[in-house]
Amino acid sequence: MTEDGDGRLADMVATLARGLVDTPDEVRVEREREGDTTVLSLYVAQEDLGQVIGRGGRIARSLRLVTRQAAHAGGGRVNLEIVD
Amino acid sequence: MSPDSTAGAAALQGVLDAVAVAFGVRDPQITVAQDDEGGLVGSITGTGSDQIIGRGGEVIDALQYLAAQVVSRAEGGGRRRVNVDADGYRARREAALMDLANRAAAEALEFGEEIELDAMTPHDRRIVHMALKERTDVVTRSEGEEPRRRIIVEPAD
């Protein structure tokens, strides 16, 4: 996937995360490449971790599914990590 | 719409815009509207929007779940129903389920016995129940536990 594609993926994750948390200003998404895989690291305020993980991890699972499919649509691979 | 529901619609619009961009949808058309029952309905169409559906609708369902959380927070904790569609998938799925319901009903009547359908999500089961609700010659019920819960169609007594 291209640099631009990675940026668009990171923007989507940030938009979703900002909508889920109490402190949107503390949402940050960092990206790096590991071979052919893009690694996105999502940072949120400590108190907001539960909001991006969800009961039983359902929100995190949904975020990963949508992000993975978006990368796939652009011919790439992505790993979304929620940093605690 | 009240100020709160405007915030929800704006939040949904923002999410769908970002999703369309991330999926690389060309010439995206994004709509957000309120349905008859006060729920929010968001839709993305355009070339490549079919990528947002996923196998068995798992991606569009995940996006819908996330969108509902975002809308709820934007509206200060409301529990409004949020539907999200891509590339007209929901309408196609509904038509296919109604067709399945009618075929099951015909089969139940032809053989005079119960027809057990495959397991489905609560949303999909509701469409099948609704499709046959008005009929007096067949009845439907659900059996089993999630996620294996499924519909039985049988002739009415």
gemmi code that builds the backbone of each chain (N, CA, C; Angstrom):
import gemmi

chains = {
    "A": [
        ("MET", (0.845, -1.204, 0.000), (0.000, 0.000, 0.000), (0.880, 1.253, 0.000)),
        ("THR", (0.346, 2.322, -0.568), (1.127, 3.562, -0.678), (1.152, 4.323, 0.650)),
        ("GLU", (2.089, 5.288, 0.736), (2.117, 6.207, 1.880), (0.770, 6.886, 2.060)),
        ("ASP", (0.208, 7.364, 0.927), (-1.097, 8.040, 0.974), (-2.170, 7.114, 1.540)),
        ("GLY", (-2.143, 5.856, 1.074), (-3.125, 4.875, 1.537), (-3.007, 4.667, 3.035)),
        ("ASP", (-1.782, 4.565, 3.526), (-1.548, 4.415, 4.968), (-2.127, 5.610, 5.729)),
        ("GLY", (-1.901, 6.815, 5.184), (-2.398, 8.026, 5.843), (-3.916, 8.038, 5.923)),
        ("ARG", (-4.554, 7.575, 4.841), (-6.025, 7.553, 4.830), (-6.569, 6.535, 5.823)),
        ("LEU", (-5.866, 5.390, 5.951), (-6.262, 4.389, 6.943), (-6.139, 4.962, 8.355)),
        ("ALA", (-5.000, 5.632, 8.600), (-4.759, 6.210, 9.927), (-5.818, 7.270, 10.238)),
        ("ASP", (-6.187, 8.060, 9.219), (-7.226, 9.088, 9.423), (-8.564, 8.454, 9.796)),
        ("MET", (-8.904, 7.346, 9.137), (-10.174, 6.684, 9.445), (-10.180, 6.171, 10.877)),
        ("VAL", (-9.080, 5.534, 11.280), (-8.993, 5.005, 12.644), (-9.100, 6.151, 13.656)),
        ("ALA", (-8.420, 7.275, 13.352), (-8.458, 8.422, 14.265), (-9.869, 9.001, 14.352)),
        ("THR", (-10.559, 9.095, 13.207), (-11.930, 9.635, 13.200), (-12.854, 8.764, 14.042)),
        ("LEU", (-12.765, 7.442, 13.837), (-13.606, 6.527, 14.614), (-13.275, 6.637, 16.098)),
        ("ALA", (-11.974, 6.622, 16.420), (-11.562, 6.648, 17.824), (-12.007, 7.942, 18.505)),
        ("ARG", (-11.878, 9.075, 17.808), (-12.290, 10.354, 18.411), (-13.777, 10.354, 18.726)),
        ("GLY", (-14.551, 9.644, 17.907), (-15.988, 9.562, 18.154), (-16.342, 8.647, 19.314)),
        ("LEU", (-15.371, 7.839, 19.748), (-15.662, 6.835, 20.779), (-15.234, 7.253, 22.174)),
        ("VAL", (-14.325, 8.239, 22.263), (-13.696, 8.535, 23.558), (-14.228, 9.826, 24.192)),
        ("ASP", (-13.865, 10.021, 25.466), (-14.241, 11.248, 26.175), (-13.289, 12.392, 25.844)),
        ("THR", (-12.022, 12.049, 25.563), (-11.009, 13.077, 25.309), (-10.425, 12.919, 23.901)),
        ("PRO", (-11.155, 13.423, 22.889), (-10.715, 13.241, 21.498), (-9.346, 13.854, 21.221)),
        ("ASP", (-8.991, 14.927, 21.967), (-7.708, 15.589, 21.717), (-6.518, 14.677, 21.990)),
        ("GLU", (-6.734, 13.637, 22.786), (-5.616, 12.749, 23.120), (-5.518, 11.536, 22.212)),
        ("VAL", (-6.368, 11.498, 21.184), (-6.285, 10.391, 20.226), (-5.142, 10.653, 19.254)),
        ("ARG", (-4.297, 9.633, 19.065), (-3.163, 9.767, 18.155), (-2.972, 8.428, 17.449)),
        ("VAL", (-2.715, 8.458, 16.171), (-2.444, 7.210, 15.444), (-1.079, 7.323, 14.796)),
        ("GLU", (-0.187, 6.409, 15.159), (1.142, 6.395, 14.535), (1.224, 5.233, 13.563)),
        ("ARG", (1.991, 5.431, 12.509), (2.103, 4.337, 11.535), (3.546, 4.050, 11.188)),
        ("GLU", (3.826, 2.772, 10.981), (5.144, 2.379, 10.482), (4.982, 1.154, 9.604)),
        ("ARG", (6.022, 0.885, 8.820), (5.963, -0.276, 7.928), (6.823, -1.383, 8.489)),
        ("GLU", (6.265, -2.602, 8.466), (7.054, -3.789, 8.793), (6.917, -4.711, 7.593)),
        ("GLY", (7.888, -4.677, 6.693), (7.785, -5.447, 5.455), (6.617, -4.939, 4.637)),
        ("ASP", (5.694, -5.849, 4.270), (4.545, -5.418, 3.461), (3.333, -5.088, 4.334)),
        ("THR", (3.552, -5.023, 5.630), (2.441, -4.746, 6.542), (2.590, -3.345, 7.153)),
        ("THR", (1.474, -2.629, 7.200), (1.441, -1.343, 7.875), (1.011, -1.578, 9.318)),
        ("VAL", (1.772, -1.062, 10.242), (1.370, -1.188, 11.641), (0.837, 0.158, 12.107)),
        ("LEU", (-0.429, 0.169, 12.509), (-1.034, 1.386, 13.053), (-1.121, 1.221, 14.563)),
        ("SER", (-0.605, 2.201, 15.298), (-0.698, 2.162, 16.757), (-1.644, 3.267, 17.207)),
        ("LEU", (-2.698, 2.848, 17.887), (-3.707, 3.804, 18.349), (-3.467, 4.126, 19.825)),
        ("TYR", (-3.276, 5.399, 20.075), (-3.094, 5.875, 21.457), (-4.315, 6.685, 21.873)),
        ("VAL", (-4.839, 6.383, 23.045), (-5.917, 7.201, 23.614), (-5.579, 7.473, 25.082)),
        ("ALA", (-6.305, 8.421, 25.685), (-6.094, 8.695, 27.112), (-6.342, 7.403, 27.896)),
        ("GLN", (-5.579, 7.211, 28.964), (-5.683, 5.997, 29.777), (-7.136, 5.684, 30.159)),
        ("GLU", (-7.882, 6.741, 30.555), (-9.273, 6.548, 30.995), (-10.182, 6.133, 29.835)),
        ("ASP", (-9.726, 6.355, 28.606), (-10.558, 6.062, 27.436), (-10.305, 4.691, 26.819)),
        ("LEU", (-9.331, 3.946, 27.396), (-8.981, 2.648, 26.799), (-10.197, 1.736, 26.649)),
        ("GLY", (-11.015, 1.722, 27.701), (-12.201, 0.865, 27.673), (-13.155, 1.212, 26.533)),
        ("GLN", (-13.164, 2.499, 26.152), (-14.094, 2.948, 25.100), (-13.687, 2.453, 23.721)),
        ("VAL", (-12.382, 2.195, 23.514), (-11.959, 1.701, 22.204), (-11.761, 0.184, 22.202)),
        ("ILE", (-11.928, -0.430, 23.372), (-11.840, -1.887, 23.447), (-13.248, -2.482, 23.511)),
        ("GLY", (-14.068, -1.902, 24.380), (-15.453, -2.341, 24.447), (-15.643, -3.597, 25.268)),
        ("ARG", (-16.899, -3.884, 25.594), (-17.196, -5.059, 26.404), (-16.830, -6.321, 25.623)),
        ("GLY", (-15.994, -7.143, 26.230), (-15.558, -8.364, 25.552), (-14.690, -8.100, 24.340)),
        ("GLY", (-14.176, -6.863, 24.241), (-13.298, -6.537, 23.109), (-14.031, -6.305, 21.804)),
        ("ARG", (-15.339, -6.084, 21.893), (-16.139, -6.019, 20.664), (-15.807, -4.790, 19.818)),
        ("ILE", (-15.537, -3.646, 20.478), (-15.223, -2.442, 19.707), (-13.865, -2.593, 19.029)),
        ("ALA", (-12.865, -3.098, 19.769), (-11.539, -3.313, 19.188), (-11.623, -4.271, 18.003)),
        ("ARG", (-12.411, -5.319, 18.163), (-12.563, -6.309, 17.090), (-13.172, -5.664, 15.848)),
        ("SER", (-14.195, -4.834, 16.058), (-14.843, -4.152, 14.927), (-13.883, -3.180, 14.255)),
        ("LEU", (-13.117, -2.435, 15.061), (-12.132, -1.500, 14.501), (-11.119, -2.250, 13.635)),
        ("ARG", (-10.648, -3.393, 14.138), (-9.649, -4.168, 13.392), (-10.222, -4.714, 12.097)),
        ("LEU", (-11.462, -5.201, 12.156), (-12.097, -5.786, 10.977), (-12.241, -4.738, 9.872)),
        ("VAL", (-12.759, -3.561, 10.235), (-12.978, -2.501, 9.243), (-11.640, -2.013, 8.695)),
        ("THR", (-10.646, -1.866, 9.568), (-9.329, -1.371, 9.141), (-8.635, -2.365, 8.216)),
        ("ARG", (-8.715, -3.650, 8.586), (-8.089, -4.692, 7.772), (-8.703, -4.730, 6.369)),
        ("GLN", (-10.042, -4.621, 6.328), (-10.722, -4.678, 5.028), (-10.391, -3.445, 4.181)),
        ("ALA", (-10.250, -2.286, 4.824), (-9.897, -1.068, 4.085), (-8.499, -1.217, 3.485)),
        ("ALA", (-7.584, -1.804, 4.250), (-6.234, -2.036, 3.730), (-6.284, -3.020, 2.563)),
        ("HIS", (-7.071, -4.068, 2.738), (-7.238, -5.093, 1.711), (-7.766, -4.474, 0.411)),
        ("ALA", (-8.709, -3.537, 0.532), (-9.282, -2.856, -0.652), (-8.196, -2.112, -1.412)),
        ("GLY", (-7.174, -1.651, -0.696), (-6.072, -0.939, -1.346), (-4.900, -1.858, -1.668)),
        ("GLY", (-5.122, -3.164, -1.532), (-4.094, -4.135, -1.864), (-3.002, -4.268, -0.810)),
        ("GLY", (-3.274, -3.859, 0.408), (-2.255, -3.913, 1.455), (-2.693, -4.718, 2.662)),
        ("ARG", (-1.794, -4.737, 3.656), (-2.088, -5.432, 4.911), (-1.842, -4.477, 6.056)),
        ("VAL", (-2.635, -4.601, 7.090), (-2.485, -3.702, 8.225), (-2.653, -4.461, 9.528)),
        ("ASN", (-1.970, -3.973, 10.529), (-2.105, -4.492, 11.873), (-2.460, -3.305, 12.756)),
        ("LEU", (-3.609, -3.353, 13.405), (-3.993, -2.245, 14.282), (-3.716, -2.625, 15.730)),
        ("GLU", (-2.843, -1.857, 16.363), (-2.537, -2.121, 17.768), (-3.098, -1.009, 18.633)),
        ("ILE", (-3.767, -1.408, 19.697), (-4.279, -0.424, 20.641), (-3.292, -0.396, 21.799)),
        ("VAL", (-2.631, 0.739, 21.964), (-1.531, 0.821, 22.910), (-2.051, 1.185, 24.292)),
        ("ASP", (-1.774, 0.317, 25.266), (-2.239, 0.623, 26.625), (-1.074, 0.970, 27.535)),
    ],
    "B": [
        ("MET", (-35.012, 18.142, 13.368), (-34.179, 17.361, 14.291), (-33.731, 18.248, 15.463)),
        ("SER", (-33.646, 17.661, 16.626), (-33.180, 18.414, 17.783), (-31.674, 18.659, 17.644)),
        ("PRO", (-31.106, 19.582, 18.429), (-29.667, 19.838, 18.347), (-28.850, 18.559, 18.532)),
        ("ASP", (-29.288, 17.696, 19.482), (-28.563, 16.465, 19.742), (-28.562, 15.542, 18.534)),
        ("SER", (-29.736, 15.409, 17.874), (-29.792, 14.493, 16.748), (-29.017, 15.061, 15.570)),
        ("THR", (-28.890, 16.380, 15.496), (-28.047, 16.982, 14.460), (-26.593, 16.599, 14.692)),
        ("ALA", (-26.178, 16.605, 15.968), (-24.802, 16.209, 16.300), (-24.563, 14.761, 15.907)),
        ("GLY", (-25.553, 13.900, 16.125), (-25.418, 12.493, 15.758), (-25.274, 12.324, 14.258)),
        ("ALA", (-26.100, 13.051, 13.509), (-26.048, 12.958, 12.046), (-24.704, 13.468, 11.534)),
        ("ALA", (-24.215, 14.555, 12.129), (-22.921, 15.111, 11.706), (-21.787, 14.123, 12.012)),
        ("ALA", (-21.861, 13.482, 13.181), (-20.836, 12.510, 13.557), (-20.849, 11.323, 12.589)),
        ("LEU", (-22.051, 10.866, 12.242), (-22.169, 9.741, 11.309), (-21.599, 10.124, 9.941)),
        ("GLN", (-21.925, 11.333, 9.495), (-21.404, 11.821, 8.214), (-19.869, 11.810, 8.227)),
        ("GLY", (-19.292, 12.301, 9.328), (-17.832, 12.351, 9.448), (-17.198, 10.969, 9.368)),
        ("VAL", (-17.835, 9.994, 10.038), (-17.318, 8.621, 10.019), (-17.391, 8.049, 8.594)),
        ("LEU", (-18.536, 8.224, 7.951), (-18.712, 7.631, 6.611), (-17.788, 8.285, 5.589)),
        ("ASP", (-17.566, 9.602, 5.726), (-16.614, 10.285, 4.838), (-15.228, 9.653, 4.962)),
        ("ALA", (-14.780, 9.464, 6.208), (-13.438, 8.917, 6.451), (-13.343, 7.471, 5.947)),
        ("VAL", (-14.429, 6.705, 6.101), (-14.443, 5.311, 5.648), (-14.357, 5.255, 4.118)),
        ("ALA", (-15.144, 6.097, 3.458), (-15.131, 6.102, 1.981), (-13.733, 6.436, 1.469)),
        ("VAL", (-13.068, 7.388, 2.103), (-11.710, 7.776, 1.690), (-10.738, 6.610, 1.933)),
        ("ALA", (-10.823, 6.000, 3.121), (-9.885, 4.920, 3.465), (-10.060, 3.712, 2.546)),
        ("PHE", (-11.286, 3.463, 2.112), (-11.539, 2.332, 1.211), (-11.270, 2.702, -0.248)),
        ("GLY", (-10.927, 3.963, -0.486), (-10.627, 4.382, -1.849), (-11.825, 4.361, -2.775)),
        ("VAL", (-13.023, 4.620, -2.226), (-14.234, 4.648, -3.057), (-14.134, 5.836, -4.019)),
        ("ARG", (-14.351, 5.544, -5.306), (-14.292, 6.623, -6.295), (-15.675, 7.232, -6.493)),
        ("ASP", (-15.718, 8.554, -6.639), (-16.972, 9.313, -6.751), (-17.979, 8.893, -5.674)),
        ("PRO", (-17.586, 8.938, -4.410), (-18.492, 8.464, -3.359), (-19.718, 9.375, -3.204)),
        ("GLN", (-20.850, 8.731, -3.023), (-22.047, 9.476, -2.618), (-22.384, 9.000, -1.211)),
        ("ILE", (-22.417, 9.949, -0.292), (-22.671, 9.602, 1.101), (-23.924, 10.331, 1.556)),
        ("THR", (-24.870, 9.563, 2.070), (-26.096, 10.193, 2.549), (-26.333, 9.806, 4.005)),
        ("VAL", (-26.872, 10.755, 4.763), (-27.295, 10.499, 6.138), (-28.697, 11.064, 6.265)),
        ("ALA", (-29.634, 10.222, 6.686), (-31.021, 10.686, 6.797), (-31.669, 10.041, 8.008)),
        ("GLN", (-32.837, 10.551, 8.363), (-33.579, 9.979, 9.471), (-34.735, 9.175, 8.899)),
        ("ASP", (-34.955, 7.949, 9.403), (-36.068, 7.163, 8.864), (-37.357, 7.449, 9.631)),
        ("ASP", (-38.443, 6.779, 9.229), (-39.772, 7.050, 9.794), (-39.818, 6.846, 11.301)),
        ("GLU", (-38.987, 5.914, 11.790), (-39.024, 5.586, 13.215), (-37.996, 6.365, 14.026)),
        ("GLY", (-37.393, 7.397, 13.392), (-36.445, 8.232, 14.126), (-35.020, 7.704, 14.126)),
        ("GLY", (-34.785, 6.561, 13.485), (-33.419, 6.022, 13.386), (-32.625, 6.784, 12.343)),
        ("LEU", (-31.305, 6.672, 12.465), (-30.427, 7.308, 11.474), (-30.014, 6.263, 10.444)),
        ("VAL", (-30.041, 6.661, 9.188), (-29.642, 5.765, 8.111), (-28.526, 6.422, 7.320)),
        ("GLY", (-27.378, 5.767, 7.277), (-26.250, 6.281, 6.512), (-25.916, 5.324, 5.387)),
        ("SER", (-25.492, 5.864, 4.273), (-25.210, 5.008, 3.131), (-24.038, 5.538, 2.316)),
        ("ILE", (-23.194, 4.619, 1.869), (-22.084, 4.957, 0.975), (-22.292, 4.187, -0.326)),
        ("THR", (-22.316, 4.903, -1.449), (-22.290, 4.233, -2.745), (-21.168, 4.851, -3.564)),
        ("GLY", (-20.882, 4.241, -4.693), (-19.787, 4.704, -5.538), (-18.886, 3.523, -5.866)),
        ("THR", (-18.073, 3.676, -6.880), (-17.223, 2.581, -7.345), (-16.272, 2.118, -6.238)),
        ("GLY", (-16.332, 0.832, -5.923), (-15.473, 0.274, -4.885), (-16.160, 0.210, -3.525)),
        ("SER", (-17.380, 0.741, -3.420), (-18.058, 0.725, -2.111), (-18.485, -0.693, -1.719)),
        ("ASP", (-18.509, -1.615, -2.700), (-18.851, -3.001, -2.374), (-17.793, -3.634, -1.457)),
        ("GLN", (-16.582, -3.058, -1.451), (-15.509, -3.568, -0.574), (-15.857, -3.415, 0.912)),
        ("ILE", (-16.781, -2.507, 1.214), (-17.104, -2.206, 2.618), (-18.061, -3.250, 3.202)),
        ("ILE", (-18.562, -4.164, 2.362), (-19.564, -5.126, 2.842), (-18.911, -6.275, 3.623)),
        ("GLY", (-17.913, -6.899, 3.011), (-17.245, -8.025, 3.671), (-18.022, -9.324, 3.541)),
        ("ARG", (-17.371, -10.418, 3.909), (-18.001, -11.727, 3.785), (-19.221, -11.832, 4.699)),
        ("GLY", (-20.367, -12.152, 4.105), (-21.585, -12.270, 4.896), (-21.988, -10.966, 5.566)),
        ("GLY", (-21.459, -9.837, 5.065), (-21.817, -8.539, 5.628), (-21.086, -8.217, 6.928)),
        ("GLU", (-20.014, -8.975, 7.244), (-19.370, -8.790, 8.556), (-18.711, -7.416, 8.698)),
        ("VAL", (-18.199, -6.876, 7.588), (-17.533, -5.576, 7.683), (-18.562, -4.442, 7.825)),
        ("ILE", (-19.607, -4.488, 7.034), (-20.620, -3.434, 7.139), (-21.321, -3.506, 8.511)),
        ("ASP", (-21.482, -4.728, 9.037), (-22.083, -4.862, 10.366), (-21.161, -4.286, 11.449)),
        ("ALA", (-19.856, -4.523, 11.308), (-18.888, -3.966, 12.274), (-18.887, -2.440, 12.191)),
        ("LEU", (-18.918, -1.923, 10.971), (-18.950, -0.469, 10.800), (-20.236, 0.111, 11.396)),
        ("GLN", (-21.335, -0.585, 11.195), (-22.617, -0.123, 11.740), (-22.584, -0.093, 13.263)),
        ("TYR", (-21.961, -1.106, 13.846), (-21.833, -1.160, 15.305), (-21.001, 0.017, 15.826)),
        ("LEU", (-19.868, 0.271, 15.162), (-19.008, 1.397, 15.566), (-19.756, 2.724, 15.384)),
        ("ALA", (-20.436, 2.863, 14.260), (-21.159, 4.104, 13.964), (-22.236, 4.357, 15.027)),
        ("ALA", (-22.906, 3.283, 15.464), (-23.950, 3.437, 16.485), (-23.352, 3.948, 17.799)),
        ("GLN", (-22.148, 3.455, 18.147), (-21.476, 3.927, 19.369), (-21.122, 5.413, 19.241)),
        ("VAL", (-20.594, 5.777, 18.071), (-20.176, 7.160, 17.848), (-21.388, 8.097, 17.894)),
        ("VAL", (-22.480, 7.698, 17.251), (-23.694, 8.523, 17.240), (-24.232, 8.678, 18.663)),
        ("SER", (-24.258, 7.568, 19.391), (-24.765, 7.596, 20.754), (-23.973, 8.586, 21.618)),
        ("ARG", (-22.658, 8.577, 21.476), (-21.828, 9.509, 22.253), (-22.047, 10.951, 21.814)),
        ("ALA", (-22.176, 11.155, 20.503), (-22.388, 12.516, 19.982), (-23.716, 13.083, 20.481)),
        ("GLU", (-24.667, 12.176, 20.755), (-25.990, 12.633, 21.193), (-26.118, 12.599, 22.702)),
        ("GLY", (-25.027, 12.377, 23.382), (-25.047, 12.402, 24.842), (-25.627, 11.157, 25.469)),
        ("GLY", (-25.448, 10.012, 24.827), (-25.812, 8.737, 25.449), (-27.133, 8.155, 25.009)),
        ("GLY", (-27.727, 8.713, 23.952), (-28.985, 8.164, 23.454), (-28.786, 6.784, 22.872)),
        ("ARG", (-29.874, 6.059, 22.711), (-29.751, 4.722, 22.122), (-30.591, 4.650, 20.852)),
        ("ARG", (-30.268, 5.540, 19.923), (-30.991, 5.584, 18.671), (-30.478, 4.483, 17.754)),
        ("ARG", (-31.391, 3.899, 16.993), (-30.988, 2.871, 16.038), (-30.205, 3.523, 14.889)),
        ("VAL", (-29.120, 2.901, 14.495), (-28.312, 3.421, 13.388), (-28.122, 2.304, 12.363)),
        ("ASN", (-28.499, 2.579, 11.134), (-28.277, 1.631, 10.046), (-27.231, 2.191, 9.108)),
        ("VAL", (-26.303, 1.338, 8.716), (-25.296, 1.776, 7.748), (-25.307, 0.804, 6.578)),
        ("ASP", (-25.320, 1.346, 5.386), (-25.355, 0.526, 4.180), (-24.214, 0.919, 3.253)),
        ("ALA", (-23.807, -0.018, 2.425), (-22.812, 0.267, 1.393), (-23.228, -0.456, 0.121)),
        ("ASP", (-23.137, 0.240, -0.985), (-23.401, -0.335, -2.301), (-24.772, -1.022, -2.371)),
        ("GLY", (-25.748, -0.542, -1.609), (-27.099, -1.105, -1.657), (-27.215, -2.509, -1.091)),
        ("TYR", (-26.230, -2.915, -0.263), (-26.195, -4.294, 0.263), (-27.437, -4.650, 1.083)),
        ("ARG", (-27.875, -3.733, 1.958), (-29.004, -4.065, 2.860), (-30.267, -4.394, 2.078)),
        ("ALA", (-30.541, -3.595, 1.032), (-31.746, -3.830, 0.228), (-31.638, -5.177, -0.501)),
        ("ARG", (-30.439, -5.479, -1.020), (-30.255, -6.769, -1.721), (-30.431, -7.927, -0.757)),
        ("ARG", (-29.859, -7.771, 0.440), (-29.933, -8.820, 1.457), (-31.387, -9.029, 1.895)),
        ("GLU", (-32.109, -7.930, 2.059), (-33.503, -8.031, 2.483), (-34.334, -8.754, 1.423)),
        ("ALA", (-34.096, -8.419, 0.152), (-34.821, -9.077, -0.947), (-34.504, -10.569, -0.954)),
        ("ALA", (-33.233, -10.932, -0.738), (-32.829, -12.340, -0.744), (-33.469, -13.090, 0.424)),
        ("LEU", (-33.548, -12.437, 1.604), (-34.141, -13.085, 2.773), (-35.647, -13.271, 2.598)),
        ("MET", (-36.299, -12.291, 1.978), (-37.737, -12.412, 1.743), (-38.014, -13.537, 0.757)),
        ("ASP", (-37.134, -13.662, -0.222), (-37.250, -14.744, -1.192), (-37.077, -16.101, -0.500)),
        ("LEU", (-36.079, -16.172, 0.362), (-35.825, -17.393, 1.137), (-37.036, -17.743, 2.000)),
        ("ALA", (-37.613, -16.740, 2.647), (-38.781, -16.942, 3.509), (-39.941, -17.517, 2.695)),
        ("ASN", (-40.170, -16.949, 1.518), (-41.294, -17.411, 0.696), (-41.067, -18.818, 0.162)),
        ("ARG", (-39.807, -19.141, -0.160), (-39.527, -20.500, -0.634), (-39.704, -21.513, 0.498)),
        ("ALA", (-39.268, -21.117, 1.712), (-39.435, -22.011, 2.868), (-40.917, -22.245, 3.148)),
        ("ALA", (-41.717, -21.187, 3.017), (-43.157, -21.299, 3.259), (-43.783, -22.254, 2.233)),
        ("ALA", (-43.396, -22.113, 0.976), (-43.934, -22.972, -0.081), (-43.567, -24.425, 0.173)),
        ("GLU", (-42.327, -24.641, 0.627), (-41.856, -25.994, 0.903), (-42.587, -26.598, 2.107)),
        ("ALA", (-42.776, -25.794, 3.136), (-43.483, -26.265, 4.337), (-44.891, -26.721, 3.973)),
        ("LEU", (-45.549, -25.952, 3.098), (-46.920, -26.293, 2.702), (-46.926, -27.520, 1.794)),
        ("GLU", (-45.957, -27.609, 0.883), (-45.915, -28.719, -0.064), (-45.725, -30.056, 0.651)),
        ("PHE", (-44.787, -30.048, 1.644), (-44.495, -31.319, 2.318), (-45.227, -31.463, 3.638)),
        ("GLY", (-45.941, -30.417, 4.056), (-46.701, -30.470, 5.295), (-45.814, -30.681, 6.503)),
        ("GLU", (-44.590, -30.125, 6.463), (-43.712, -30.295, 7.630), (-42.877, -29.040, 7.906)),
        ("GLU", (-42.181, -29.078, 9.051), (-41.347, -27.948, 9.451), (-40.146, -27.798, 8.529)),
        ("ILE", (-39.834, -26.558, 8.174), (-38.615, -26.275, 7.415), (-37.705, -25.461, 8.322)),
        ("GLU", (-36.498, -26.002, 8.539), (-35.551, -25.317, 9.408), (-34.551, -24.548, 8.551)),
        ("LEU", (-34.447, -23.245, 8.783), (-33.504, -22.420, 8.028), (-32.142, -22.415, 8.715)),
        ("ASP", (-31.123, -21.963, 7.988), (-29.781, -21.835, 8.581), (-29.807, -20.775, 9.685)),
        ("ALA", (-28.820, -20.837, 10.574), (-28.703, -19.831, 11.631), (-28.505, -18.449, 11.011)),
        ("MET", (-29.101, -17.439, 11.642), (-28.990, -16.061, 11.143), (-28.859, -15.106, 12.318)),
        ("THR", (-28.448, -13.892, 11.996), (-28.384, -12.842, 13.010), (-29.808, -12.423, 13.388)),
        ("PRO", (-29.980, -11.786, 14.571), (-31.308, -11.314, 14.978), (-31.921, -10.392, 13.917)),
        ("HIS", (-31.098, -9.533, 13.338), (-31.567, -8.599, 12.312), (-32.163, -9.355, 11.112)),
        ("ASP", (-31.450, -10.383, 10.656), (-31.916, -11.149, 9.499), (-33.151, -11.982, 9.848)),
        ("ARG", (-33.182, -12.526, 11.079), (-34.363, -13.316, 11.476), (-35.605, -12.437, 11.494)),
        ("ARG", (-35.415, -11.201, 11.929), (-36.545, -10.279, 11.999), (-37.136, -10.071, 10.600)),
        ("ILE", (-36.272, -9.958, 9.601), (-36.758, -9.758, 8.232), (-37.572, -10.968, 7.769)),
        ("VAL", (-37.093, -12.187, 8.118), (-37.817, -13.396, 7.714), (-39.168, -13.478, 8.436)),
        ("HIS", (-39.157, -13.224, 9.753), (-40.430, -13.235, 10.507), (-41.417, -12.241, 9.892)),
        ("MET", (-40.923, -11.031, 9.599), (-41.797, -9.977, 9.066), (-42.339, -10.353, 7.688)),
        ("ALA", (-41.496, -11.045, 6.892), (-41.901, -11.407, 5.528), (-43.112, -12.337, 5.544)),
        ("LEU", (-43.243, -13.165, 6.608), (-44.316, -14.164, 6.639), (-45.397, -13.838, 7.675)),
        ("LYS", (-45.246, -12.700, 8.331), (-46.134, -12.322, 9.435), (-47.612, -12.257, 9.012)),
        ("GLU", (-47.850, -11.737, 7.823), (-49.229, -11.520, 7.375), (-49.889, -12.806, 6.880)),
        ("ARG", (-49.089, -13.859, 6.692), (-49.648, -15.081, 6.111), (-50.396, -15.859, 7.173)),
        ("THR", (-51.533, -16.463, 6.739), (-52.329, -17.251, 7.691), (-52.061, -18.742, 7.514)),
        ("ASP", (-51.363, -19.110, 6.407), (-51.163, -20.546, 6.140), (-49.857, -21.105, 6.718)),
        ("VAL", (-48.936, -20.213, 7.115), (-47.699, -20.686, 7.755), (-47.411, -19.849, 9.009)),
        ("VAL", (-46.645, -20.445, 9.949), (-46.185, -19.693, 11.128), (-44.668, -19.860, 11.244)),
        ("THR", (-44.021, -18.877, 11.887), (-42.567, -18.949, 12.078), (-42.257, -18.858, 13.560)),
        ("ARG", (-41.152, -19.480, 13.939), (-40.633, -19.311, 15.297), (-39.125, -19.467, 15.242)),
        ("SER", (-38.435, -19.049, 16.308), (-36.977, -19.222, 16.367), (-36.629, -20.278, 17.390)),
        ("GLU", (-35.559, -21.018, 17.120), (-35.098, -22.064, 18.036), (-33.593, -22.011, 18.187)),
        ("GLY", (-33.087, -22.485, 19.340), (-31.640, -22.565, 19.558), (-31.086, -21.301, 20.171)),
        ("GLU", (-29.822, -21.379, 20.527), (-29.137, -20.255, 21.184), (-28.244, -19.531, 20.191)),
        ("GLU", (-28.067, -18.214, 20.400), (-27.124, -17.457, 19.577), (-25.734, -18.060, 19.735)),
        ("PRO", (-24.897, -18.079, 18.704), (-25.182, -17.575, 17.355), (-25.777, -18.629, 16.430)),
        ("ARG", (-26.292, -19.735, 17.019), (-26.859, -20.807, 16.185), (-28.377, -20.693, 16.090)),
        ("ARG", (-28.936, -19.593, 16.587), (-30.391, -19.451, 16.597), (-30.926, -19.370, 15.171)),
        ("ARG", (-31.981, -20.107, 14.908), (-32.496, -20.216, 13.542), (-34.019, -20.243, 13.525)),
        ("ILE", (-34.550, -20.032, 12.339), (-35.996, -19.948, 12.170), (-36.572, -21.268, 11.668)),
        ("ILE", (-37.726, -21.615, 12.217), (-38.496, -22.761, 11.743), (-39.764, -22.210, 11.092)),
        ("VAL", (-40.035, -22.670, 9.885), (-41.281, -22.302, 9.201), (-42.130, -23.558, 9.124)),
        ("GLU", (-43.401, -23.471, 9.559), (-44.257, -24.656, 9.482), (-45.677, -24.269, 9.085)),
        ("PRO", (-46.420, -25.242, 8.556), (-47.800, -24.943, 8.174), (-48.610, -24.565, 9.416)),
        ("ALA", (-49.525, -23.614, 9.274), (-50.397, -23.255, 10.392), (-51.386, -24.388, 10.615)),
        ("ASP", (-51.868, -24.563, 11.848), (-52.837, -25.630, 12.144), (-54.168, -25.345, 11.465)),
    ],
}
model = gemmi.Model(1)
for chain_id, residues in chains.items():
    chain = gemmi.Chain(chain_id)
    for i, (resn, *xyz) in enumerate(residues, 1):
        res = gemmi.Residue()
        res.name, res.seqid = resn, gemmi.SeqId(i, " ")
        for name, pos in zip(("N", "CA", "C"), xyz):
            atom = gemmi.Atom()
            atom.name, atom.element = name, gemmi.Element(name[0])
            atom.pos, atom.b_iso = gemmi.Position(*pos), 0.0
            res.add_atom(atom)
        chain.add_residue(res)
    model.add_chain(chain)
structure = gemmi.Structure()
structure.add_model(model)
structure.setup_entities()
